[in-house]
Amino acid sequence: MQKTFKTLDEQIEILKNRHLLVPDEEKTKKYLLSTNYYSIINGYSKPFLKQKNLYLDDTTFDEIKSLYFFDK
């Protein structure tokens, strides 16, 4: 299945619609430019999900990013 390209703003909006907190959108955009969205979100967000595509309350992008860096 082919995925449709999403802009950085669209990617952030998807995360926010799933109740992920993104306190610094500009910093997150820079990070997403250097790191593949699907690698970090699909690979490291599962511990933070309360159900499919919906994050636990108060989960931040930085927490997912920290887990990604810890694993690397």
C-alpha positions as CSV (number, residue, x, y, z in Angstrom):
1,M,0.0,0.0,0.0
2,Q,1.4,3.4,-1.0
3,K,1.3,6.2,1.6
4,T,0.4,9.7,0.5
5,F,3.0,12.4,1.2
6,K,2.2,14.7,4.1
7,T,3.7,18.1,4.7
8,L,5.3,18.7,8.1
9,D,2.2,20.7,9.1
10,E,0.0,17.8,8.2
11,Q,2.1,15.4,10.1
12,I,2.0,17.5,13.2
13,E,-1.8,18.0,12.8
14,I,-2.2,14.2,12.6
15,L,-0.3,13.8,15.9
16,K,-2.3,16.5,17.6
17,N,-5.6,15.0,16.4
18,R,-4.5,11.8,18.1
19,H,-4.0,13.8,21.3
20,L,-0.3,14.0,21.3
21,L,1.0,17.2,22.8
22,V,3.4,19.1,20.5
23,P,4.7,22.0,22.7
24,D,7.2,23.4,20.2
25,E,6.0,22.9,16.6
26,E,9.0,24.5,15.0
27,K,11.4,22.3,16.9
28,T,9.3,19.3,16.0
29,K,9.3,20.2,12.3
30,K,13.1,20.5,12.3
31,Y,13.3,17.1,14.0
32,L,10.9,15.5,11.5
33,L,13.0,16.9,8.6
34,S,16.0,15.0,9.9
35,T,14.3,11.8,11.1
36,N,11.7,9.7,9.2
37,Y,8.2,10.3,10.6
38,Y,7.3,6.6,10.2
39,S,10.4,5.3,11.9
40,I,9.8,7.3,15.0
41,I,6.0,7.3,15.2
42,N,5.3,3.8,14.0
43,G,8.4,2.4,15.8
44,Y,8.3,4.1,19.1
45,S,4.9,5.4,20.0
46,K,3.2,2.1,20.9
47,P,4.0,2.3,24.6
48,F,2.3,5.7,24.7
49,L,-1.0,4.6,23.0
50,K,-4.1,4.0,25.0
51,Q,-5.9,2.7,21.9
52,K,-5.1,2.5,18.2
53,N,-4.2,6.0,17.1
54,L,-5.0,7.7,20.4
55,Y,-2.2,8.7,22.9
56,L,-2.3,8.5,26.6
57,D,-3.2,11.8,28.3
58,D,-0.4,14.3,28.5
59,T,1.9,12.3,26.2
60,T,4.4,14.6,24.4
61,F,6.3,14.3,21.1
62,D,9.5,14.8,23.2
63,E,8.7,11.6,25.2
64,I,8.5,9.5,22.0
65,K,11.6,11.2,20.6
66,S,13.5,10.4,23.9
67,L,12.6,6.7,23.6
68,Y,13.8,6.7,20.0
69,F,17.1,8.3,21.0
70,F,17.5,5.9,24.0
71,D,17.0,2.9,21.7
72,K,19.5,4.2,19.2
